């Protein structure tokens, strides 16, 4: 019994420690984000003073609570409008290889002005940590993996730089690039230029070798290309010579960079990195151009193109359609055929040659952004957009049909439809469940008759601010079969009923 009594205090201390770390210190104004005591290392942005682990109470996932302190209240007020514009733009960024910004707000608690913003939490660690472990275990880094990582980073940079105006990362290092267990790369810690005058900015910038020579004099996309080139060199060589042993990165000389570059065996790889780290910013290629460099570019396989097409069509397919449809198919079913112009026999590929688990994993990797399409023009980022308000029953009901409500800027990611006969038997109730791109579900219901049709109903949804114009056609296509099967198909002019949002 004495031994048990001696052990209990230690267990009790450990439990208390755990409870202290999970203690909620502060909540966001909306109550969704809860700050904990535990600090995180995911804070390699010069302007961030503190970063804590936090909980997203809606999604049930961990996030990062970042704090930026301003030296005086008047400094915050002077920049508040600019900070708002910058962060509104950052929140709209949506790319699989960029750490997500969720929310921001300003606070003047206890007379200490600060900006707080919530970002995605990357629990798997930084690229710098991964490279250290790989080097420590005396493992070499394969060119194939290097190409895959560089492609993902450049895909993210190309997305940022194509924004209007371009978003400059400004702090790209192996410490601010994160790798997940499945090989997915995400760049994080975008350093908004609006934060450059807070008290900690440039006080202690790590990895000075990643800072472009022109940094401070000009602030363009070329500084990100220089930083990327240094990261690509570190990845290829598992570090740059002359980093002072610890890898702190503050004492890397030009000679160290040059000798490390020359140590690479692949000539195309050396040429690629050399172009990125040229001192003359005007000579550095754009991120989009680098994706077509000979060391990275390859013609996409039909398998990858088909996977992207399937993933891109998920919004108009029922949930779990990939799993349910695959299970229904016969193993010997031919899913692809190669025909030749000469006398050679065609080549057939059967479903049995594509194991379901491998197919599901590949589709998941494509969905997550591990294999981006780089040989095509990237879809431009959507401009900053407010969420459309649900129309209220007011004088607006007296507006003419041609006058529109607030425009819905969010896009539909997934949708379901059902139609049921109303009790009296003459009308039907149409129900639409839409999953928007901010993960909010919208349920729409309306009574329809044989005089309605799918095109007019979809147009009404756009007119009254329930869906975006770009979603009108696919909503119409979703509804059309229900009219054909549930009631006679007519060419009616449509009704004036307003659909209700629930």
C-alpha positions as CSV (number, residue, x, y, z in Angstrom):
1,X,0.0,0.0,0.0
2,X,2.9,2.3,0.8
3,X,4.2,2.0,-2.8
4,X,0.8,2.8,-4.3
5,X,0.6,5.9,-2.1
6,X,4.0,7.0,-3.4
7,X,2.9,6.6,-7.1
8,X,-0.4,8.5,-6.8
9,X,1.1,12.0,-6.3
10,X,3.1,11.6,-9.6
11,X,0.0,10.5,-11.5
12,X,-2.0,13.4,-9.9
13,X,0.7,15.9,-11.0
14,X,0.6,14.6,-14.5
15,X,-3.2,14.8,-14.6
16,X,-3.1,18.3,-13.2
17,X,-0.6,19.3,-15.9
18,X,-2.9,17.9,-18.6
19,X,-5.9,19.7,-17.2
20,X,-3.9,23.0,-17.0
21,X,-3.0,22.7,-20.7
22,X,-6.6,22.0,-21.8
23,X,-8.0,24.8,-19.6
24,X,-10.0,27.4,-21.6
25,X,-8.3,30.8,-21.1
26,X,-10.4,32.8,-23.5
27,X,-13.1,32.6,-26.1
28,X,-13.7,34.4,-29.4
29,X,-16.6,36.9,-29.5
30,X,-18.7,34.4,-31.3
31,X,-17.9,31.6,-28.8
32,X,-16.7,29.2,-31.5
33,X,-13.0,29.4,-30.8
34,X,-11.6,28.5,-27.3
35,X,-8.0,29.4,-26.5
36,X,-6.1,26.9,-24.3
37,X,-3.0,27.3,-22.2
38,X,-0.7,25.1,-24.4
39,X,1.5,27.1,-26.7
40,X,2.4,25.7,-30.2
41,X,5.6,26.1,-32.2
42,X,3.7,26.8,-35.4
43,X,4.5,30.5,-35.2
44,X,7.4,31.3,-37.4
45,X,6.0,34.6,-38.6
46,X,8.1,37.5,-37.4
47,X,5.0,39.6,-36.4
48,X,3.3,36.9,-34.2
49,X,3.9,37.3,-30.5
50,X,2.0,34.3,-29.2
51,X,0.4,31.2,-30.6
52,X,-1.8,28.8,-28.6
53,X,-3.6,25.6,-29.2
54,X,-7.4,26.3,-29.5
55,X,-10.5,24.3,-30.1
56,X,-13.1,24.8,-32.9
57,X,-16.2,23.9,-31.0
58,X,-18.3,23.7,-34.2
59,X,-16.0,21.3,-36.2
60,X,-14.5,19.6,-33.1
61,X,-10.9,20.1,-34.3
62,X,-7.8,21.8,-32.9
63,X,-6.7,25.1,-34.4
64,X,-4.1,27.8,-33.7
65,X,-4.9,31.0,-31.8
66,X,-2.4,33.6,-33.0
67,X,-1.9,36.9,-31.2
68,X,-0.3,40.1,-32.5
69,X,0.4,42.8,-30.0
70,X,0.5,46.5,-30.9
71,X,2.7,48.8,-28.9
72,X,0.0,51.5,-28.7
73,X,-3.7,51.7,-29.2
74,X,-3.4,54.5,-31.7
75,X,-1.2,52.3,-33.9
76,X,-3.9,49.7,-34.1
77,X,-6.7,52.2,-34.8
78,X,-4.6,53.8,-37.6
79,X,-4.1,50.4,-39.3
80,X,-7.4,48.7,-38.4
81,X,-9.0,49.3,-41.8
82,X,-6.0,48.1,-43.7
83,X,-5.7,45.0,-41.5
84,X,-9.3,44.3,-42.0
85,X,-8.9,44.4,-45.8
86,X,-5.8,42.2,-45.7
87,X,-7.3,39.5,-43.4
88,X,-10.6,39.5,-45.3
89,X,-8.6,38.6,-48.4
90,X,-6.6,35.9,-46.5
91,X,-9.7,34.3,-45.2
92,X,-11.0,33.8,-48.7
93,X,-7.9,31.9,-49.8
94,X,-8.8,28.3,-50.4
95,X,-6.1,25.9,-51.7
96,X,-5.2,22.4,-50.6
97,X,-1.6,23.3,-50.2
98,X,-2.1,26.5,-48.0
99,X,-2.8,26.5,-44.3
100,X,-6.3,27.8,-43.9
101,X,-7.1,31.2,-42.2
102,X,-10.5,30.9,-40.5
103,X,-11.3,34.1,-38.6
104,X,-9.8,37.3,-37.1
105,X,-10.9,40.1,-34.8
106,X,-9.3,43.0,-32.9
107,X,-9.3,43.3,-29.1
108,X,-8.3,46.0,-26.6
109,X,-8.6,44.0,-23.4
110,X,-6.8,45.5,-20.4
111,X,-5.7,48.4,-22.6
112,X,-3.4,46.1,-24.6
113,X,-4.4,46.4,-28.3
114,X,-4.0,43.2,-30.3
115,X,-5.2,41.3,-33.4
116,X,-6.2,37.7,-33.0
117,X,-6.6,35.3,-35.9
118,X,-7.4,31.6,-36.1
119,X,-5.5,29.3,-38.5
120,X,-5.5,25.6,-39.3
121,X,-3.4,23.5,-36.9
122,X,-0.6,21.3,-38.5
123,X,0.2,18.6,-36.0
124,X,2.5,16.7,-38.2
125,X,5.5,19.1,-38.0
126,X,7.5,21.3,-40.3
127,X,9.6,20.4,-43.3
128,X,12.7,21.5,-41.4
129,X,12.0,18.9,-38.7
130,X,11.4,16.2,-41.3
131,X,14.7,16.9,-43.1
132,X,16.6,16.8,-39.8
133,X,15.2,13.4,-39.0
134,X,16.0,12.1,-42.5
135,X,19.6,13.3,-42.4
136,X,20.1,11.9,-38.9
137,X,19.0,8.5,-40.1
138,X,21.5,8.7,-43.0
139,X,18.8,8.4,-45.6
140,X,19.0,9.9,-49.0
141,X,16.2,12.0,-50.5
142,X,14.8,10.8,-53.8
143,X,14.4,13.1,-56.8
144,X,10.8,11.9,-57.2
145,X,9.8,13.0,-53.8
146,X,11.6,16.4,-54.2
147,X,9.7,17.0,-57.5
148,X,6.3,16.1,-55.8
149,X,7.0,18.6,-52.9
150,X,8.2,21.4,-55.2
151,X,5.2,21.0,-57.4
152,X,2.8,21.3,-54.4
153,X,4.6,24.4,-53.1
154,X,4.7,26.1,-56.5
155,X,1.0,25.3,-57.0
156,X,0.3,27.2,-53.8
157,X,2.5,30.1,-54.7
158,X,1.0,30.3,-58.2
159,X,-2.4,30.5,-56.6
160,X,-1.3,33.3,-54.2
161,X,0.4,35.3,-56.9
162,X,-2.6,35.0,-59.2
163,X,-4.8,36.9,-56.7
164,X,-5.8,40.5,-57.5
165,X,-3.8,42.1,-56.0
166,X,-1.2,39.3,-55.6
167,X,-0.8,37.9,-52.1
168,X,2.9,37.8,-51.2
169,X,3.8,35.1,-48.6
170,X,6.9,37.0,-47.5
171,X,8.1,34.3,-45.0
172,X,8.6,31.1,-46.9
173,X,11.1,28.8,-45.2
174,X,11.3,25.1,-44.4
175,X,10.0,26.1,-40.9
176,X,6.8,27.5,-42.4
177,X,6.2,24.6,-44.8
178,X,4.4,21.7,-43.2
179,X,4.2,18.0,-44.2
180,X,1.5,15.6,-43.3
181,X,1.8,11.8,-42.9
182,X,0.3,11.2,-46.4
183,X,2.9,13.5,-48.1
184,X,0.6,16.5,-48.4
185,X,2.6,19.7,-48.3
186,X,1.0,23.0,-46.9
187,X,2.6,26.4,-46.7
188,X,1.5,28.5,-43.8
189,X,2.2,31.6,-41.8
190,X,1.5,34.2,-44.6
191,X,3.1,37.4,-43.3
192,X,0.6,40.1,-44.2
193,X,2.3,43.4,-45.0
194,X,-0.2,45.2,-42.8
195,X,1.5,43.7,-39.8
196,X,5.0,44.9,-40.7
197,X,4.9,47.7,-38.2
198,X,4.0,45.8,-35.0
199,X,6.5,45.7,-32.2
200,X,8.1,42.3,-33.0
201,X,8.4,42.5,-36.8
202,X,11.9,41.7,-38.0
203,X,13.2,41.6,-34.5
204,X,14.4,38.1,-34.9
205,X,13.9,36.7,-38.4
206,X,15.2,33.1,-38.7
207,X,16.5,31.6,-41.9
208,X,18.0,34.9,-43.2
209,X,19.4,33.0,-46.2
210,X,15.8,32.6,-47.4
211,X,15.3,36.4,-47.5
212,X,15.7,37.9,-51.0
213,X,18.4,40.6,-51.4
214,X,15.8,43.2,-52.4
215,X,13.6,42.5,-49.3
216,X,12.7,45.8,-47.6
217,X,13.3,47.9,-50.7
218,X,10.6,46.2,-52.9
219,X,7.9,43.7,-52.0
220,X,6.9,41.7,-55.0
221,X,6.2,38.0,-55.9
222,X,9.9,37.5,-56.8
223,X,10.9,37.5,-53.1
224,X,8.8,34.3,-52.7
225,X,10.5,32.7,-55.7
226,X,13.9,33.4,-54.1
227,X,12.8,31.9,-50.8
228,X,11.3,28.9,-52.6
229,X,14.6,28.3,-54.4
230,X,16.4,28.2,-51.1
231,X,13.8,25.8,-49.7
232,X,14.2,23.6,-52.8
233,X,17.9,23.5,-52.2
234,X,17.6,22.6,-48.6
235,X,15.2,19.8,-49.4
236,X,17.4,18.4,-52.2
237,X,20.6,18.4,-50.0
238,X,18.9,17.8,-46.7
239,X,20.3,21.1,-45.5
240,X,22.7,23.8,-46.6
241,X,26.4,23.6,-45.7
242,X,27.6,26.0,-43.1
243,X,24.5,26.4,-41.0
244,X,26.3,26.4,-37.7
245,X,25.6,22.8,-36.8
246,X,22.2,23.4,-35.2
247,X,20.5,24.3,-38.4
248,X,19.4,27.7,-37.1
249,X,19.9,29.1,-40.5
250,X,21.3,32.5,-39.4
251,X,24.9,32.0,-40.5
252,X,24.6,30.5,-44.0
253,X,27.0,32.2,-46.4
254,X,26.9,32.6,-50.1
255,X,29.7,30.2,-50.4
256,X,27.8,27.6,-48.4
257,X,24.8,28.0,-50.8
258,X,27.0,27.8,-53.9
259,X,28.9,24.7,-52.7
260,X,25.7,23.0,-51.7
261,X,24.2,23.7,-55.1
262,X,27.2,22.4,-56.9
263,X,27.0,19.2,-54.9
264,X,23.7,18.2,-56.5
265,X,24.2,15.6,-59.2
266,X,21.2,16.3,-61.4
267,X,22.0,19.1,-63.8
268,X,18.3,20.1,-64.4
269,X,17.8,20.3,-60.7
270,X,20.8,22.7,-60.3
271,X,19.5,24.8,-63.2
272,X,16.0,25.0,-61.7
273,X,17.3,26.2,-58.3
274,X,19.8,28.6,-59.9
275,X,17.1,30.4,-61.7
276,X,15.1,30.8,-58.5
277,X,17.9,32.3,-56.4
278,X,19.3,34.9,-58.9
279,X,20.1,38.2,-57.2
280,X,18.3,40.2,-60.0
281,X,14.6,39.8,-59.1
282,X,13.5,40.6,-62.7
283,X,15.3,37.5,-63.9
284,X,13.6,35.1,-61.6
285,X,10.8,33.0,-63.3
286,X,7.2,33.2,-62.0
287,X,5.8,30.3,-60.1
288,X,3.7,29.3,-63.0
289,X,6.7,29.2,-65.3
290,X,8.7,27.1,-62.9
291,X,6.0,24.4,-63.0
292,X,6.9,23.9,-66.7
293,X,10.6,23.6,-66.1
294,X,12.1,20.4,-67.5
295,X,12.9,19.0,-64.1
296,X,9.3,19.2,-62.9
297,X,7.0,19.1,-65.9
298,X,5.5,15.8,-67.1
299,X,2.4,15.0,-69.1
300,X,-0.4,14.0,-66.7
301,X,-1.5,10.4,-66.9
302,X,-5.0,9.6,-68.0
303,X,-5.6,8.1,-64.5
304,X,-4.7,11.5,-62.8
305,X,-6.9,13.4,-65.3
306,X,-9.8,11.0,-64.7
307,X,-9.4,11.3,-60.9
308,X,-9.4,15.1,-61.0
309,X,-12.6,15.0,-63.2
310,X,-14.3,12.7,-60.7
311,X,-13.3,14.7,-57.7
312,X,-14.4,17.9,-59.4
313,X,-17.8,16.3,-60.0
314,X,-18.5,15.2,-56.5
315,X,-20.7,18.3,-55.8
316,X,-23.3,16.9,-58.2
317,X,-23.0,13.3,-57.1
318,X,-24.6,11.7,-54.0
319,X,-22.4,11.3,-51.0
320,X,-20.2,8.1,-51.0
321,X,-21.1,7.6,-54.7
322,X,-17.5,6.4,-55.4
323,X,-17.7,3.6,-52.9
324,X,-21.3,2.5,-53.6
325,X,-20.9,2.6,-57.4
326,X,-17.6,0.7,-57.4
327,X,-19.2,-2.1,-55.3
328,X,-22.0,-2.6,-57.8
329,X,-19.6,-3.2,-60.7
330,X,-18.5,-6.7,-61.8
331,X,-14.8,-7.4,-61.3
332,X,-14.4,-8.4,-65.0
333,X,-16.0,-5.2,-66.3
334,X,-13.9,-3.4,-68.9
335,X,-13.3,0.2,-67.6
336,X,-10.7,1.3,-70.2
337,X,-9.6,0.3,-73.7
338,X,-6.6,1.2,-75.8
339,X,-7.2,0.9,-79.6
340,X,-4.4,1.0,-82.1
341,X,-4.5,2.2,-85.7
342,X,-2.5,-0.8,-86.9
343,X,-3.3,-4.5,-86.7
344,X,-2.3,-4.8,-83.0
345,X,-5.0,-6.2,-80.6
346,X,-6.6,-3.6,-78.3
347,X,-5.6,-3.5,-74.7
348,X,-8.3,-3.9,-72.1
349,X,-8.2,-2.8,-68.4
350,X,-10.7,-4.5,-66.1
351,X,-12.0,-3.4,-62.8
352,X,-10.2,-6.3,-61.1
353,X,-6.9,-4.7,-62.1
354,X,-7.7,-1.6,-60.0
355,X,-7.9,-2.7,-56.3
356,X,-10.7,-0.7,-54.6
357,X,-8.5,0.3,-51.6
358,X,-5.8,1.6,-53.9
359,X,-8.3,3.5,-56.0
360,X,-10.0,5.1,-52.9
361,X,-6.6,6.1,-51.5
362,X,-5.6,7.7,-54.8
363,X,-8.8,9.6,-55.1
364,X,-8.4,10.8,-51.5
365,X,-4.8,12.0,-52.3
366,X,-6.1,13.9,-55.4
367,X,-8.9,15.4,-53.3
368,X,-6.4,16.5,-50.6
369,X,-4.1,18.2,-53.2
370,X,-1.1,15.8,-53.2
371,X,-1.2,15.5,-57.1
372,X,-2.2,19.0,-58.4
373,X,-2.7,19.5,-62.2
374,X,0.0,21.8,-63.3
375,X,-0.2,21.5,-67.1
376,X,-3.4,23.5,-67.3
377,X,-4.4,27.1,-66.5
378,X,-5.2,27.3,-62.8
379,X,-8.7,28.4,-61.8
380,X,-8.3,32.0,-60.5
381,X,-9.0,32.6,-56.8
382,X,-12.4,34.0,-56.1
383,X,-12.4,37.7,-55.0
384,X,-13.2,38.6,-51.4
385,X,-16.9,38.0,-50.8
386,X,-19.4,38.7,-48.0
387,X,-21.9,36.0,-47.2
388,X,-25.3,36.7,-48.7
389,X,-28.1,37.4,-46.1
390,X,-31.3,35.3,-46.2
391,X,-34.0,37.5,-47.6
392,X,-36.5,38.7,-45.0
393,X,-40.2,39.3,-45.6
394,X,-40.4,43.1,-45.9
395,X,-41.2,45.7,-48.4
396,X,-38.8,43.9,-50.7
397,X,-41.7,41.5,-51.6
398,X,-43.1,44.3,-53.6
399,X,-40.1,44.6,-55.9
400,X,-40.5,43.7,-59.5
401,X,-39.4,40.3,-60.6
402,X,-36.4,41.6,-62.4
403,X,-34.9,43.2,-59.3
404,X,-32.5,40.9,-57.5
405,X,-31.8,40.3,-53.8
406,X,-28.3,40.1,-52.3
407,X,-26.1,38.0,-54.6
408,X,-25.0,34.7,-53.0
409,X,-21.2,34.5,-53.4
410,X,-20.7,31.1,-51.9
411,X,-20.7,28.1,-54.2
412,X,-22.5,24.8,-53.8
413,X,-20.2,21.9,-53.1
414,X,-22.8,19.1,-52.6
415,X,-26.5,18.9,-53.2
416,X,-29.5,16.6,-52.8
417,X,-33.0,16.8,-54.0
418,X,-36.3,15.1,-53.3
419,X,-39.9,15.6,-54.4
420,X,-43.0,14.4,-52.5
421,X,-46.7,14.7,-53.2
422,X,-48.6,17.2,-50.9
423,X,-51.6,15.8,-49.0
424,X,-54.3,17.1,-51.4
425,X,-52.5,15.4,-54.3
426,X,-52.5,18.4,-56.7
427,X,-49.1,19.9,-55.8
428,X,-45.7,18.6,-54.9
429,X,-43.2,19.7,-52.3
430,X,-39.6,20.1,-53.6
431,X,-36.8,19.9,-51.1
432,X,-33.2,20.9,-51.9
433,X,-30.3,20.4,-49.4
434,X,-27.2,22.4,-50.4
435,X,-23.8,22.1,-48.8
436,X,-22.0,25.5,-49.4
437,X,-18.3,25.9,-49.7
438,X,-18.0,27.3,-46.2
439,X,-19.5,23.9,-44.9
440,X,-22.8,25.5,-44.1
441,X,-25.9,23.5,-45.1
442,X,-28.9,25.3,-46.7
443,X,-32.3,23.6,-46.9
444,X,-34.8,25.0,-49.4
445,X,-38.4,24.0,-49.8
446,X,-41.2,25.1,-52.1
447,X,-44.5,23.7,-53.4
448,X,-44.4,23.2,-57.1
449,X,-47.0,22.3,-59.8
450,X,-47.0,20.9,-63.3
451,X,-46.7,24.5,-64.6
452,X,-43.2,24.8,-63.0
453,X,-40.0,23.6,-64.6
454,X,-36.4,23.2,-63.4
455,X,-34.9,26.1,-65.3
456,X,-37.3,28.7,-63.9
457,X,-37.0,27.4,-60.4
458,X,-33.2,27.5,-60.6
459,X,-33.4,31.1,-62.0
460,X,-35.6,32.0,-59.0
461,X,-33.0,30.6,-56.6
462,X,-30.4,32.9,-58.2
463,X,-32.7,35.9,-58.2
464,X,-33.6,35.7,-54.5
465,X,-29.9,35.2,-53.4
466,X,-30.1,31.5,-52.5
467,X,-27.4,30.3,-55.0
468,X,-24.7,31.8,-57.2
469,X,-25.3,32.3,-60.9
470,X,-22.5,29.8,-61.7
471,X,-24.5,27.0,-59.9
472,X,-27.8,27.7,-61.7
473,X,-27.3,25.1,-64.5
474,X,-26.2,22.2,-62.3
475,X,-29.1,22.9,-59.9
476,X,-31.5,22.9,-62.9
477,X,-30.0,19.6,-64.1
478,X,-30.4,18.1,-60.6
479,X,-34.1,19.1,-60.4
480,X,-35.2,18.2,-64.0
481,X,-35.4,14.4,-63.6
482,X,-37.8,14.8,-60.6
483,X,-40.2,16.8,-62.7
484,X,-40.1,14.1,-65.4
485,X,-40.7,11.2,-63.0
486,X,-43.1,12.8,-60.6
487,X,-45.4,14.9,-62.8
488,X,-46.1,15.5,-66.5
489,X,-43.4,17.5,-68.3
490,X,-44.8,20.9,-69.4
491,X,-43.5,24.2,-70.7
492,X,-45.1,26.3,-68.0
493,X,-44.0,29.8,-67.2
494,X,-43.3,29.1,-63.5
495,X,-44.8,30.4,-60.3
496,X,-44.2,33.5,-58.3
497,X,-43.6,31.6,-55.0
498,X,-40.5,32.5,-53.0
499,X,-38.6,29.5,-51.7
500,X,-38.1,29.4,-47.9
501,X,-34.7,28.9,-46.3
502,X,-34.4,26.7,-43.2
